[in-house]
Every structure is written in structure tokens, then in C-alpha cells.
Amino acid sequence: MEPTELTAEINMLSLPQRLLLAQDIWDSIARDSGNLPLPEWQKNELDKRYSDFKEGKSTLHNWQDVHGELREKYK
């Protein structure tokens, strides 16, 4: 099926059906995400950040604290 045909079929679905389809697509991507190649620049950056963390050059932040700060800043 061509992308334009697929889009036309999707557009005929109701909003709840499209939302379920979107969730199914994201779930399928998550299942296969281990097969995605990691670009060398991204691998290097992750290695650098992990090394910095192990050497005490950077710190981790609790996501709940960061989320709360952002919600306060942008409310």
C-alpha cells in the first residue's frame, strides 16, 4: 500500500481509532528500538557524559524535581 493510500485509510478512522493506532505504532517502535543503529557521534557523547559522571564532573537530577521546576517556571 502506498503512503498516500495508507493516509487516506487512516483519515477514515474515528479519532479514538486513530489514537489506538498511534499507540500501537509507538508500541511496535518501542519493541524494535533495540535494532536502531546508534550514530557514532551520539555514542561518543553518551560515553563522554557517562565518563564525566563516573569522574564526578557532572551530577544527576531527580526527574520529579526537574519536572516540578519546569512546571513552576512555565505555568
N, C-alpha and C positions, 0 to 999 in steps of 0.2 A: 504494500500500500504506500502510495506517495505521501509525503508530508502534508501537502495541501488537502488530500482526501482525508487523512487522519484528523487534521484540524477541523474539517467540516463535520466529521463524525463526532468529535469531542464537543463542538459547539451545539450539537443537537441534544446533548445530555442536560439534565437539570443541574442546578447549582450543587445540590447535595451529592449528586452522582459525580460531578467533576471534582469536588473536594475529596471524595473517596478515591477517585482515580489518581489524583495528585498524591495522596498519601501512599497508595500502592506503588506509584512510581518512585517516591522517595525511599520507601522500604526496599525496593529492588536495588536502588543505587547503594543504599547502606550495606546490603548483603554482598554486593560486588566491590565495595570500595577498597578492599584489600588488594584488588587486582590493578588498581590505578597506579601508573608509574609516578614516582616522585621526582620532579625535576632536580637536577644536581644542585642548582642554586638554593633550592628550598631545603634539601638535605643538609647542605653546608650551613645554612642559617640555623636550622634546628640543632645541629651538632654544636655550633658556637654558643647558642643560648643554653644548652644543657651543660656545656663545659663551664660557662660563666656561672651558672647556678651552683655546680659542684664546688667551684673555687670560691664561693661566697661573694661573687661580684654582682649578683642580682638576687632578688627575693621574689617569692611567690605571694600572690594576694588571694584572699578568700573571695570566691566569686560572689558570694552573698553580700559581702561588704562593697565590692565594686558595683554590683547591681544597685544596691541601696544608694550609693553616692551618685551614680548616674541618674537614678530616678529623682533624687533631690535636686540635682543640677538642672535637669531638663523638664521639670514639671510645669 
